[in-house]
Amino acid sequence: MPTPRLSTAQSLALWTLASLALAAPTRAAEPRLVSSGTVTLPLSGLTFEVPEETDIGYLVSGFYSVVNASDYGARDIITQSLYLSDGWDDYDEPQETVWVQHGLLREGGCAEFLAKERIDTPSDATFSAWGLSWTARVGTLDAGAGSRPVVIACTRRDAQAESLVLHIRLDTLPTSAARDMVLGRAQVSDLAQAIAGAYRTERVAVDAPLLRSEVAPFGGAAPLPRTLAVPFHKVELALPKDGFAWSLAANATEARTASDFITSMFPSATDLGIEFRQIGPGPCEGALGRTTGTFVAAATVAGWSGERVKQGQNFHEVWLCKSLADRAVIARLTAKAELGELARFQPILEAIATALATTPAPPARPASPKSWTPTRNPKDFVHIAMGLEGVYSSRETGNLDPNRFPATRLAGPGIDMQYLWMFDGFLGRMNLAATFDLGGLFDDQKTSAARWGAQHLEFAFEIGFCFGDDLRVGVMAGWTGMSGPLTLNSSLSVSAAIAMPPEDEDELGWILRVTPLNLLAANERSLFSPLAIDLDFAVSGIGLGAEFQYIGAPEVGDEDIPAAGWAVLFRFGLGGFLNRF
């Protein structure tokens, strides 16, 4: 299926707050009390945290109105208020109220939108706060609780984003407060900062808001449509009362050659949508044809099967399939947040399947459909790191000349390349390193012996077995040859590795490797020749690593073999985890 390029909110028109304020709700919303923790605004889906305070609580509610599938509006309301220990006995002491609207403006930009706001003693302003630039209007407004100072601020994250409008009512300021005082107080609003932060970082949550008791329609609002005609399949869906407000996506008729795409008007910031199509009869195994994204987990709804997929930091998918007698129905649910409990989508999924079953049966599938089910563990990966290496080494010198046989030595910069992979239950690694004491090349006094830290040359290749899901663990054995910084050796090495690969390219992943055994060692020591402990990190294409080596040696060293020593190898460069094969 082609991926829709226009968001859910493309058809959302933001009505002026004043016009929304004039419409009384058809039924009273029952505000939800939040004393601390996570708050999700029901109609936008914006999610943020509020602190726990002894005498402060937050009331959350929302109101919406739908004229038709392309003309609708909504506002979330959150009020910070004093409350008593035995409950919300007093609604007359609000400290601050913020109305929140999210979506595309009907016409023009923020300035044109704000010009239509009917508030008393208005004055215009601009300011920067919370990582965004705002166009604002300052004044007073009587919204049914007496006249209060207000700041109505509008912003747009980028040219492709929907707008955010905050109506910040400062309940503790008198209406006579100076304009600059009102604007300054709004700019230090903790509530506004939290909401703006959720909008800027696209922190949202998917919910069925119209089933919530704190959500109600505005007075005079048209009932939600109960049917929806989809253009590609040319059929009407009987829309369920599932808490969502389904409509055609803005691009429902554009470049759609095999599917239909519907979206939910609310919550508006989640870009929640469903793309669906049908194919010839047969089992769902091998039917979806998904070729991109990272497998997260299997997905099941009664009568449907599929998988959860993550395409990026803020884009989640669920692919589902339902096999009928003469066809299979495929649905792709998409959103900017985790889709959560899938059972809430069963009513609309069944409505889709029922409607498609009334259309002519599609042709039979090809004999060998492309398989979509991943065969590898979703955490399988290859870790690649390439960069510069520096080596700091130390050893006991006894009575040797410290100018020729220094106790400590720094070598570098050199080159290091590492590869480690875990997939299909197998584990392997390869390492190449070449680092020299460049300063020592021009110092005739210092020995150039590798055991005395003059260089680090290494080649290692090991292979073994691994297991685990989120945390991968493995054991491997192979050949390791090295020249410096502590010894000259060629041996059968045995290593253990623990890895935590990231789920996304911009998340941190790490690998810990320990090589305690070097058997059949050419330097005639089977243990600690050397012991190596290596820790590597990678995030956003940057790699950072450190390896500690220790070697046991004669109690009293000589010019050929120094006494016990240790070294730390530092690495910095490019690094990352690849998990798409």
N, C-alpha and C positions, 0 to 999 in steps of 0.2 A: 504494500500500500504506500502511496506517496505520503510523505510527512507534511502535515499542514504547516504553512508558514505564517499564517495570521493568527493572532491570539484570540482567546475566548472573548476578551473584552473589546474586540474591534467594533462591535455594534452597540456597545454600551454608551448611552448619552447621559452625562452628568447634568441633572437639573439644578437650578439654583437652590441654595439652602433655604432662602426665604420662601420660595414656592413650596418646598417640601414642608416647611414649618407650618404653613397655612392649612395643610391637609391633615385632619385628625385621623388617627388609626381607626380601622373598623372594629377592632377589639383591643383591649388593653394588653400590651406586652407585659410579661412578668419579669422585671429585671433580674438578672442572675448576679448573685453576690460573689465576689472574689476577694478574699482577704489577703492573699499573697500567692506567688508562684506564676504559672503560665496563664496568660489571657489570650484567647482567640476571638477576634471580632467576627461575628457570625456571617455578615453579608459580604465583607471584603476578604476574610480569611487571614488577615494580617495577625501575626502571633508575636508576642513579646512577654517580658517578665515584669511583675510589679513586686516591690519589696514588702516584707511583713512589718507592719507598724501597729503599735498597741491600739490606737484609737482611729485608725484610718481603714476604710474599705473601698471597694470599687463596684459600682453597679453597671452592668453591661446589658445593652438591648439593641435592637435593630428594627428598621421599618423600610418597606419597599413598595414600589408601585410599578406595574407592568401595563403599558398601553397596548403594545404588541411585541412581536418577537424581536424587533429592532429598535424599540423605543421604551426604555425602562430606566428606573433609577432607584437608588437605595442610600440609606445612611446608617452607619453604626454610631452608637452613642455610648460613651463611657464617662461616668461621673465619679470623681474622687470626693468622698464625703466622710464626715465624722459619724461614727455609729457607737451604740452602747454595747456592753458585753453580752446582753441578752438578746441581741438581734437588731434589725433595722427598724427602730422605733421612731426615728425622726428623719424624714426626707427633706427637712427645711434647712439643713446646714451643709449644703454642697460647698466644696472648696474650689473645685474646677470641673468643667464639663467640656469634653471634646467631641464634636460631631465629625465623623470621618466619611468621606466619599472617595471612591476609587473608580477610575475608568477613563474613557475618552470624552473630552469636552464636545458638546454638540457642534460648536462652530468657533473658530478663532482659537486664541490661546488663553493663558491665565488672566491677562489684563482684561480681555473682552468678557470673560466669564465673571470676574469680580465686579465689573462695571454694572452688571445687572443685579447685584446683591442689594436688596432694599434694607439698609441699616441707617440709623440716625447718625447725624454729624460725621459722615464718612470722610476719611482722608487716606490717600494711597501711600504705600511704602514698599521698599524692597529690602531684603536682608539675606544674609547667609548664616545658616545654622544646621547642625546635625549632618554635615556633609552634603548639603543640598542648597541650591539657590531658590529663594522664595519671592513671589510677588504677593503683596498683602493689601488688605483694606482694614482700617482701624475705625471703630465707632462704638455704638451701643445698639442693643437689640432687645426687644421684649418678646421672648418666645414662650410666654405663658407663666413665667415665674418671676415677673418683674423685670425692669430694664437692667441690663448688665453690660459692662465693657466687653467687647469682643474683638478678636483679631481673626480675620478669615485669610488664611495663607494657602497659596496654590503653588505646586511645583511639578516638574516632570523630570524623571530620572535621566532619560536620554531621548533621542528623537524617535526611538521605536517603542518607548514605554508608555503606559497609560499614566494619566495625571493623578495626583493625590491632592485633595482639598481638606484642610483642617479648619474647623470652626471652633476656636479656642475661647470659651466663655469663662472669664475670670470672676468667679462668684464672690470673692472676698474683697474686691476693689469697689469703691463707690463709682457711680456713673460720672462723677465730676473729675475722676482721675485724669491727669494730663496724658496726652497722646503718647509721649515718649515713655512714660511710666507703664502704660498699658502694653505697648509694644515690647518694652524691655522685659516685663514680667512674662509675656508669652514666650519669649526666646529662652527663658530658663525653665520652662514647663517640663517636668519629668515625664508627664504623660505624652506630650507632643514629641519629645525626644525619642521615647520608646517606640511610638507609632511610626515616626519618620525613619528610625533605624530599621524597623521590620520592612518597610517599603523599599528602602535603599538596598538592603541585602536580600530582598525577595524571600524573607522568612514567612512562610505561609503554612496553613494546615487545611486539609480537605475535610469538609463536614457537610451534612445535609441540613442546611440552616433553617429551611422552612418548617421543619418538624420541631424546632426548639421553641420553648415557651417564651423566651425573651424576644422572639421575632414576630412581627405582625405586619399586615399590609396597611398602607395609608388609606384613609377614607376616599371613596370615589374611584379607587383603583379597579381596573378591569380584572375579572377572574383570570387565573392562569389558563392558557389554552390547554385543552385536553387531548388534542390531536396535533400531529405535525406531519406535513407532507414533505418527503425527502425526494430530491430531484433525480438522482441516478437510478434508484430502484423503482421510482414512480409508484410509491405506496405510502399510505398514511399510518403513522405510528400512533397507537392509543397510549398517551402519556400517563404513567402511573402517578399517584400522589406519594412520591418517595422522598420529599423534602428538597428536591432539586427543581430548577426551572429550566427545562430543556428547550433549546431553540436551534435553528440552523446556524452553523458557523458562518462567519462573514465571507469565507472563501468556499462555501459549500458547493457552488456551481462552477468554480474555477479549476481547470486542469484536473478534473475528477473523472477518470475514465473507468474506474472499477469499484468505487466505494462511495458511501455517504459519510458525512461528518457532522455530528451535533455537539453542542456545548451547553454547559449550564451557566445561566446568567449569574448565579450566585453559588459559591463565593467568588467574587469577580477577580481577585488577584491570583487565583490558583491555576487559571487557564485549564480547567477541567473539561475534557472532551472525550467523545467516543467516536472512533472511525470504525465502520463495519462494512462487510461485503459477504458474499456467499460463493462457494465453489461446488464442484460436483460431489456426488455422494461418496462416502467412504469414511474410514476412521479418522480421528483428529491427529493421530501420530503422523508426523511428517507433513502436516497441512499448513502450518502458519507461515513458513518461509522467512522467519526473522533472520537477518544476517548481520545486524549491528547491535551494539550495546553490550553491557556486562550483565550476565545472568546473576540474579540475586537469590531467588527462591522459587519453588513451584507455586502456582496460583490455582486455587480451586474455588468455584462457586457451584452450588448444587446444580448438577447437569452440565457443567462447563469445566474445562481443564485448560491449563496453560502455564505461563511462567511470568514472574516479575523480572523486569529488566530496568537497568539504570543507564541512561544515555549521557549523563553529565551531572554536574553539581546540583542543578535545579531543574532536572527533567527526568521524570519517572514514567515508566510504561508498564502496563499489564496486558499481555496477549492472552486471549481466551478463545476457545473453540467449542462449539456444540454440534454434535453429529445428529442430523435428522434422517428420515427415511430416504429422501431423494436429494439431499444436499448437506453441506456442512456450513455453519455460520461462524465467521471469524470476527471478533471484536478486539479493537485496540484501545484501551483506556489510557489517557495521557493527562499529566498534571505537573505542576512545578513543585509538588511535594509528594511525600509518600501517600499512596492511595489508601493505606490502612485496611480496615475490615471490608472485604469485598462483598459480603452478603448484602450490604445496603445498595449495591448496584444491580442485584438480581432482578428487581422489578423492571428496570429499563432494558436490561439484557433480554429478558423474556418477551418484553414488548417488541423488541427488534426481531427476535427469532420468530415470533408469531406473525408479524407483518410480512417478513420475507417468505414465510412458508406459503403465503397466498399468491406469490408471483410464480411465473413459469420456472420450472426446474432448470438450473444451469447445466451446461454440458459436462460430460464425464471428465474426470481429471486425466492428465497425462499418466502414462504407465508407471513412470518413476519420478514422483514428485521429489523436489529437493528437501532434504531433511532439515528441520529447524531445531531439533533437540540437541543441546550441547552434550558431547560425550566426555568432556574433560571436567575435572573439578573446577568450579568457577574461580578458585584461588590459584590455579596453575599460573606460573609466571616464568619469565626469564629476567634476571637482574643483570644489568650491564652498567659498569662504572669505568670511566677512562679519565685520567687526569694526572696531576703532578703529585710527586711523592717527596717527602722529606724524612730523614732518619736521624734520630738522636739515640746514641748508644753509650753504654757505660760498662766498665769492667774493672776488676781488681788487677792492679799492676805490680804489686809486690815491690821489689827493690829495683825494678827496671827503670831506665831513663825516661822520665815523663815527657820529655820533648819529642822523643822518637816513638814512644809507646804511650800515647795519651790515655788517661783514664776515661775521659768522655770525648765524644766526637760527633760532629754534625755533618751529614752528607745530604747533597741535593742542590737544586731541585732535580728530580728524575721523573721517569714516566712509569705509570702503573696502569694495567688493564686487567679487569676482573669480570668474569662471567659466572653466574650461578643460576641454575634452573631447577625447578621442581614441577613436574607434570606427569600425569599418568602413573603416579606412584614411584617415579624415579627421581633421583637427585644427582646433580653433577656440578662440578665447578672446574674452571680453568683460570690460571693466574699467570701473568707475565709482568715482570718488574725489572727496571734497570735504573739504578741510582748510584751516583759517584760523589765522593768528596771532591768537588771541583776546586775548592781552595787548596786542598792537599796536593793537587797535581803540580803546583808550583812551589811546594814546600819540600825541600830536599831532606829536611830533618825528620818529618813524619814518615813512618812506615806505610807502604802501600798495600800491606797484607789485608786480605778481606776480613780475617778474624778480628782485626783491630779497627773495624768500622769504616774502612776506606771505600767500601762499595756494598751495594745490595743488588745481586742478580738472582732472579728466582723464576722457575717455571714449575707449575704444579698442575696435575690433572687427576681428578678423583671422581668416582661414580658410586652410587649406592641407592638406597631406598628411602622414601619419605611417606609420611601419613599426616592426617589432620586436615581441618578446614580453615577456620580463621587463623589459627596458629599452626604453622607447618613445622614438623620436626623430622629430622632425617639423620642417617649415618652413612658415611661413604669412606672408601679407601682408594688409594691410587699411588702415584709416584710424585715425589717432590724433590727437586734439586735446587740447591741454593749456594751462593757464594757471598757470605757476609750477611748482615753486619757482625754476626757473632761466631759463625762457624762455616766450614766447608762441608757439605753433606749431600748425599744422594740416598734416599730411603723410601721404603714402603710406608706411606703415611696413612693414619686413620683419624678421621675428623667427625665431629657431630655439628649439626647446624640447626638453628631455630630461626624461623622467618615469620614476619608479620607483614604481608604485602598489603598495599593500600587498595581501597575500593575505587578511588578516583585518581586521576593523574596529578591533581594538586594536593593530595593528602600525603602524609608522611608514612613511609614504609621503612622497615629495618631488618637486618640480618645479623645474627650472632653466630660466629663459627669458633669452635675450639678444636685444636689439633694437639692432643696430649701424647700421642704415640707416633714414633718414627722407628719402625721395625727394620731389621737388616741394615742398619745405618752404616754408611761408609766411614763415619767418624768414630765408629766402634762404641757408640752409646745408644741404647735402645729407648731410653726415656729422656725426655726434656732435651731434645737435640735438634731444634729447641721446642719447648712448649710455646704454642702460639694461640693467642686469644684475639679475635678480630671482630670489630663491630662497625657496621656500615649503615648509613642513613641515606635516603633519597627522597626528595620532594620537589615537584615542579621542574624536573629535569636537572636538578643540582644534586651532586653526590658528595658526601663527607664521610670519611672513615678513619679509624685508628686501629692499629694492631700492636699488641704487646707481645714481646718475645723474651723468654728466659731460658738460659742454658746452664746446666750444671757442668762443672769442669774440675780439674785437679785443684786441691786446696791451695797449692802454690803454683802459679802459672809460670810460663817461660816465654821466650820470644816467639815460639811456634804456636803454642796453645795457651792463651791467657786463662786466668782463673774465671770463676763464675761471673756471668754478666747478664745484662738485660738491655733491651732496646724498645723504643716506641717509634712506629712508622705512621706518619700522618699523610692522609690523602685528601685532595680536593679537586673537583672537576665536574664533569658531566656524569649524571647517574639517573637511573630510572628503572621501573618495573614494567615489563611488557606482558600483558595477559590476554592479548587477542591474537589467535593463531589462524 
